[in-house]
């Protein structure tokens, strides 16, 4: 889902978001001496359709509304917001969070991604030291009602992660090379999702992240293109 928004102060929010995680990039090394910094964290709003990334599993039920106060968009909090045709997509509603389920990308996806990247550097990195960080940004993770007209709607589990990196030889103002992964949503009754401390959510999300590991692997030649 994309949002076209004009957000006052978005740059300052992005800078704050980049510092909020407090996690230093991991230096991934290839066997030939190549190195790459990899930062796995929440996606910055300006790379995430001007929306805040989900810190925890977000649950959006039919009672959620499309008013500005109910959106996850940055401008809905900061002001200076501009509406667009896709503004009231239900996937963008704030809903409620399941605080017992923190966003899993950093802890599950991150280490596996670093192993994939290390293998790529073994095969293609030589002794090259990459100058720009590869960001792995958790975008959204949510359970959203399927059917507003149903009194007992099923819920769709969805997950998205974004990969982005400035090109080698570029500057601070160079556009990022960007790729993303969002597997098909999985639908089930809410009771099934909630059973056994959201066990089905955890299992299906891990399957989605495993699928995104393959997508990352496919995108590495483009993301890690060396300076010509």
N, C-alpha and C positions, 0 to 999 in steps of 0.2 A: 504494500500500500504506500502510495506516495502522497505527500501533502505539499501544496504550493503555498508557502507562507512567508510573510515579511515579519521578521521577529526583531524587535528592538532589544539590543544588548545580547544577541545570540552569541557573538564572539566571546564575550566575557563568560557566558555560561559554558561554552565549549572549553575554555581554559580551565574553569573550575572543575568541570566534569573530568578533564584529563588528569587533574591532580587528585580527584576524590578517591580513586582506587588505592593510591599510595603504593602500588606495586611497580617495582623497577622492571624494565624489559629483561627477558632472559636472553643470554647470549648463546645461540645455537652454533655449534662448530661442526665442520666437515672434517673428514679424515685427512684431507690435503692441506688443511690450515685455513679454509674459508670460514668466515663468521657472518652471522646475521642476528641482529637484535629483534626479538619477537615480543610484542606486548599484547597479552590476552587480558581483556577487561571489558567493561561495558562500552558499547559504541557511543561516540560523541554525538550529540543531537544533530549537528550539521551534517553528519554522515548517515543519519538515521531518519531522513525525511522530516527534520525539525521536531522529532519526538524524543522524549526521554526513553532510554532503554529500561527494560524490566529488571529490577533488582531481585524480585521474587516472582514466583508463579502468580500471574494475574488472572482472576476469575471475573468474567463479565456475564452477568445474568440478564434476563429480559427486563428487569426493573431499571437497568441503567438507562440514562437518557443522553441525548445528543447535545445538551447545552454545553457552552464553553467550559464551565466548571467541571464537566465530566469528561474532558478530553485529556489525553496524555501529551498533547502538543506543547512545545515550549512556550509559544506565544500566549497560550491560554493562561499561563501563570504570570508571564512578564508584561503582558499588554502589547499593543502594537500588532494585534493579530489580524490577518486577512483571510477571509473564508474562501473555500474553493469547493468544487463540485463533489469531491470525495471526502469532505471534512467529516461527515457523520457516519463513516464506515464503522460498524460496531466493533471491529477489531481495535479501533483506536480509543475506545472508552476506558476510563480509569478502572472501573469496577472495584474489586477488593483484592487484597494480596493474601497469600498463604505464607505467613512469615516463617513457618517451619521448613519451607522449600526455597532456599536461596537459588538464584540463577546458577546453573551448573556448568556453564561454558569454561570458566577459568579452571575448575578443578577436574572435570572429566575430559573435555575436549582439548584443553590447552596442552597437557603432557603428551597426548597422542599426536596432536598436530606438530609439536616440536620434534617428535621422533620421525614423522614423515618428512619434515623439513631437513633434518639432519641427514636422512637417507638421500634426499635430493642434492644436498650440498656434497655428499660423498661422490655422487655420480657426475655432478655438473659444476660444482663450485670452484674447483681448482684451489688456488690459494687466495681467492678474491675476498676482500673484506668489504661487505656491503656498508654503505654510508647512511642509508635511510632505514628506519624501523618498519617492519611489517606488523601492522595492527590486525588483531583478530578481535572483532567487536561483537559482543552479544547484543542482539537487536531487540527481539521480542520473544516472549515465552508466555503463552496464555491458553486458558480454557474459555471459549466464547460460545454462548448459546447458538444453536443451529437454526431454530425456528421460533420467531417471535410469536406466532399464532398458536403454538402448542403450549398446553398447560404444564406439560412435563417434557420440555425440550431436551434433546440430546445436546452434548457439548463437543466442540471441535478443539482438539489440542494442536497448537501450532508452535513452531520454533523457527527462528531465523538468526543467522550469523553473517557478518560482513567481514570481508578481507580487504584491506586497503594499504597502499604503500606509495610514497612519492617515488618517481623514477630516479634511478641512479643518474648522476650528472645534472639533476634538476636543482631547483632552489626551494626556499621556504614557501614560495608562491606558486610552485608547480602544482598542477592538478594531480590528484591521486589516481593511480591505477586501482580500479575497484572491481570486486567480484562479490557475489553473495550466494547464500544457499538457504533455501526454504523448502524442505520436503513437503509433500502433500499432507494436509491435516488428517488426523485420525479422529473418528467420531465414535462416541459411546455415551451411554447414560451417565449423568453426573454421579450417581451412586457408585457406578463401576470405577470412575476415576478416583473417588474419595476412599474407596475400600482399602483396608490395611495400610493406612497412612499414605494414601496416594501412590501405592505401589505400581499401579498401571501407568500412571503419569511418568514415574521414574523410568520404567522399562521402555515405554514408547519414545520418551525423549532421548534415551541413550541410543536407540535405533536411529533416530533422526540425526543425532550428532555423528554416529558412525557413517551415515550416508554423506554427511557434509565433509567428513574427512576425505572421502574419495573425491568430492568436488574440489576441495582445497588442493589435493594432489594434482588434479587436472589443470588447475589454474596457476600452479607454481611457475611454469615456464614464462607466463605472461607477467606475473607479479614480480618475479625475480630476474627480469631481463637486465643484463649488465649494461653499464655505460658503454656505448659504442666507441 
